[in-house]
């Protein structure tokens, strides 16, 4: 998933912040966000989660979701 996320990060630099969380090093974050499986991709808008996908997604799927919520 990282190559896909890195590519999307380069394409969507304006108004989008991409964050990777190491579940082993940040158990509090993963617990607070209810992350039980990896990979888990979340999109937040104005501090609220608007999309969650668990499992492997294609670049096209994630790009479409970004466009839907971010523009």
MDAnalysis code that builds the backbone (N, CA, C; Angstrom):
import MDAnalysis as mda
import numpy as np

u = mda.Universe.empty(213, n_residues=71, atom_resindex=np.repeat(np.arange(71), 3), trajectory=True)
u.add_TopologyAttr("name", ["N", "CA", "C"] * 71)
u.add_TopologyAttr("resid", np.arange(1, 72))
u.add_TopologyAttr("resname", ["UNK", "UNK", "UNK", "UNK", "UNK", "UNK", "UNK", "UNK", "UNK", "UNK", "UNK", "UNK", "UNK", "UNK", "UNK", "UNK", "UNK", "UNK", "UNK", "UNK", "UNK", "UNK", "UNK", "UNK", "UNK", "UNK", "UNK", "UNK", "UNK", "UNK", "UNK", "UNK", "UNK", "UNK", "UNK", "UNK", "UNK", "UNK", "UNK", "UNK", "UNK", "UNK", "UNK", "UNK", "UNK", "UNK", "UNK", "UNK", "UNK", "UNK", "UNK", "UNK", "UNK", "UNK", "UNK", "UNK", "UNK", "UNK", "UNK", "UNK", "UNK", "UNK", "UNK", "UNK", "UNK", "UNK", "UNK", "UNK", "UNK", "UNK", "UNK"])
u.atoms.positions = np.array([
    [0.812, -1.196, 0.000],
    [0.000, 0.000, 0.000],
    [0.861, 1.268, 0.000],
    [2.060, 1.195, 0.575],
    [2.871, 2.412, 0.681],
    [3.190, 3.039, -0.676],
    [3.533, 2.273, -1.709],
    [3.769, 2.921, -3.007],
    [2.545, 3.674, -3.516],
    [1.364, 3.137, -3.274],
    [0.128, 3.798, -3.702],
    [-0.070, 5.085, -2.920],
    [0.091, 5.015, -1.605],
    [-0.093, 6.196, -0.758],
    [0.939, 7.263, -1.091],
    [2.184, 6.866, -1.314],
    [3.229, 7.829, -1.672],
    [2.912, 8.510, -3.002],
    [2.426, 7.753, -3.964],
    [2.063, 8.321, -5.259],
    [0.903, 9.307, -5.115],
    [-0.113, 8.932, -4.347],
    [-1.245, 9.836, -4.122],
    [-0.807, 11.086, -3.373],
    [0.126, 10.927, -2.455],
    [0.646, 12.065, -1.708],
    [1.298, 13.080, -2.635],
    [2.022, 12.605, -3.626],
    [2.662, 13.496, -4.598],
    [1.625, 14.181, -5.485],
    [0.565, 13.481, -5.820],
    [-0.467, 14.017, -6.713],
    [-1.416, 14.983, -6.006],
    [-1.625, 14.805, -4.709],
    [-2.607, 15.588, -3.956],
    [-1.926, 16.386, -2.852],
    [-0.926, 17.170, -3.201],
    [-0.180, 17.897, -2.186],
    [-0.958, 19.060, -1.590],
    [-1.847, 19.659, -2.345],
    [-2.606, 20.804, -1.841],
    [-3.803, 20.343, -1.024],
    [-3.875, 20.812, 0.211],
    [-5.032, 20.570, 1.041],
    [-5.178, 19.168, 1.592],
    [-4.170, 18.309, 1.398],
    [-4.252, 16.940, 1.885],
    [-2.978, 16.619, 2.654],
    [-3.145, 16.016, 3.813],
    [-2.000, 15.599, 4.615],
    [-2.078, 14.084, 4.772],
    [-1.027, 13.402, 4.377],
    [-0.967, 11.950, 4.489],
    [-0.140, 11.595, 5.722],
    [-0.657, 10.685, 6.539],
    [0.013, 10.294, 7.773],
    [0.049, 8.774, 7.858],
    [1.206, 8.255, 8.199],
    [1.370, 6.817, 8.409],
    [1.607, 6.605, 9.900],
    [0.875, 5.668, 10.488],
    [1.026, 5.376, 11.905],
    [1.520, 3.947, 12.060],
    [2.610, 3.783, 12.809],
    [3.126, 2.460, 13.118],
    [2.309, 1.913, 14.286],
    [1.544, 0.852, 14.052],
    [0.635, 0.339, 15.072],
    [1.377, -0.215, 16.281],
    [2.595, -0.700, 16.079],
    [3.376, -1.233, 17.199],
    [3.916, -0.122, 18.086],
    [4.244, 1.007, 17.494],
    [4.817, 2.119, 18.247],
    [3.772, 3.083, 18.790],
    [2.550, 3.023, 18.279],
    [1.501, 3.973, 18.687],
    [0.196, 3.257, 19.025],
    [0.217, 2.374, 20.016],
    [-1.016, 1.634, 20.327],
    [-2.156, 2.537, 20.795],
    [-1.841, 3.659, 21.413],
    [-2.894, 4.570, 21.862],
    [-3.663, 5.173, 20.700],
    [-2.931, 5.535, 19.662],
    [-3.572, 6.119, 18.476],
    [-4.457, 5.082, 17.799],
    [-3.912, 3.889, 17.624],
    [-4.695, 2.858, 16.943],
    [-5.915, 2.454, 17.763],
    [-5.778, 2.444, 19.090],
    [-6.923, 2.123, 19.934],
    [-7.986, 3.224, 19.850],
    [-7.542, 4.478, 19.910],
    [-8.477, 5.603, 19.858],
    [-9.240, 5.632, 18.536],
    [-8.574, 5.233, 17.447],
    [-9.198, 5.241, 16.125],
    [-9.838, 3.892, 15.768],
    [-9.820, 2.961, 16.705],
    [-10.409, 1.625, 16.505],
    [-9.826, 0.911, 15.290],
    [-8.509, 0.907, 15.199],
    [-7.823, 0.191, 14.122],
    [-7.516, -1.209, 14.628],
    [-8.173, -2.206, 14.045],
    [-7.990, -3.587, 14.468],
    [-7.274, -4.421, 13.417],
    [-7.231, -3.938, 12.190],
    [-6.576, -4.653, 11.098],
    [-5.747, -3.671, 10.289],
    [-4.679, -4.196, 9.690],
    [-3.873, -3.355, 8.813],
    [-3.782, -4.043, 7.454],
    [-3.802, -3.270, 6.398],
    [-3.847, -1.814, 6.382],
    [-5.267, -1.282, 6.608],
    [-5.340, -0.149, 7.259],
    [-6.578, 0.607, 7.408],
    [-6.310, 2.007, 6.881],
    [-7.128, 2.449, 5.949],
    [-6.989, 3.788, 5.368],
    [-8.184, 4.613, 5.827],
    [-7.906, 5.800, 6.343],
    [-8.970, 6.692, 6.786],
    [-8.792, 8.056, 6.142],
    [-9.904, 8.682, 5.836],
    [-9.892, 10.059, 5.341],
    [-10.660, 10.896, 6.354],
    [-10.026, 11.973, 6.792],
    [-10.656, 12.906, 7.721],
    [-10.884, 14.226, 7.011],
    [-11.998, 14.849, 7.287],
    [-12.292, 16.176, 6.767],
    [-12.754, 17.022, 7.933],
    [-12.077, 18.138, 8.120],
    [-12.371, 19.042, 9.224],
    [-12.359, 18.304, 10.563],
    [-11.410, 17.384, 10.712],
    [-11.231, 16.660, 11.964],
    [-12.161, 15.489, 12.194],
    [-13.035, 15.206, 11.238],
    [-13.984, 14.100, 11.399],
    [-13.725, 13.040, 10.332],
    [-13.795, 11.796, 10.756],
    [-13.589, 10.705, 9.813],
    [-14.767, 10.635, 8.849],
    [-14.466, 10.660, 7.548],
    [-15.515, 10.595, 6.537],
    [-15.428, 9.328, 5.691],
    [-14.321, 8.587, 5.836],
    [-14.139, 7.371, 5.046],
    [-13.179, 6.452, 5.772],
    [-13.474, 5.156, 5.723],
    [-12.580, 4.137, 6.298],
    [-12.610, 2.931, 5.376],
    [-11.426, 2.420, 5.083],
    [-11.313, 1.220, 4.266],
    [-10.293, 0.306, 4.931],
    [-10.682, -0.935, 5.171],
    [-9.783, -1.919, 5.762],
    [-9.422, -2.930, 4.684],
    [-8.128, -3.139, 4.502],
    [-7.646, -4.067, 3.487],
    [-6.905, -3.314, 2.400],
    [-6.541, -4.035, 1.378],
    [-5.778, -3.453, 0.279],
    [-6.745, -2.811, -0.720],
    [-6.422, -1.598, -1.109],
    [-7.224, -0.874, -2.102],
    [-6.329, -0.503, -3.276],
    [-6.931, -0.293, -4.418],
    [-6.163, 0.142, -5.580],
    [-5.960, 1.650, -5.520],
    [-5.015, 2.115, -6.282],
    [-4.762, 3.551, -6.364],
    [-6.008, 4.264, -6.884],
    [-6.656, 3.677, -7.851],
    [-7.859, 4.264, -8.431],
    [-8.967, 4.406, -7.384],
    [-9.168, 3.376, -6.573],
    [-10.204, 3.431, -5.538],
    [-9.929, 4.556, -4.547],
    [-8.695, 4.638, -4.074],
    [-8.352, 5.667, -3.095],
    [-8.377, 7.059, -3.706],
    [-7.935, 7.191, -4.937],
    [-7.943, 8.481, -5.614],
    [-9.374, 8.987, -5.773],
    [-10.281, 8.085, -6.141],
    [-11.697, 8.479, -6.295],
    [-12.282, 8.961, -4.970],
    [-11.946, 8.281, -3.883],
    [-12.442, 8.699, -2.575],
    [-11.865, 10.066, -2.182],
    [-10.588, 10.268, -2.443],
    [-9.983, 11.557, -2.149],
    [-10.683, 12.682, -2.914],
    [-10.937, 12.432, -4.182],
    [-11.623, 13.435, -5.005],
    [-13.024, 13.725, -4.476],
    [-13.682, 12.672, -3.989],
    [-15.049, 12.815, -3.480],
    [-15.073, 13.713, -2.229],
    [-14.116, 13.521, -1.350],
    [-14.147, 14.235, -0.078],
    [-13.300, 15.489, -0.042],
    [-12.260, 15.533, -0.852],
    [-11.329, 16.666, -0.800],
    [-11.501, 17.578, -2.004],
    [-11.845, 17.005, -3.096],
    [-12.036, 17.816, -4.302],
    [-10.935, 17.689, -5.293],
])
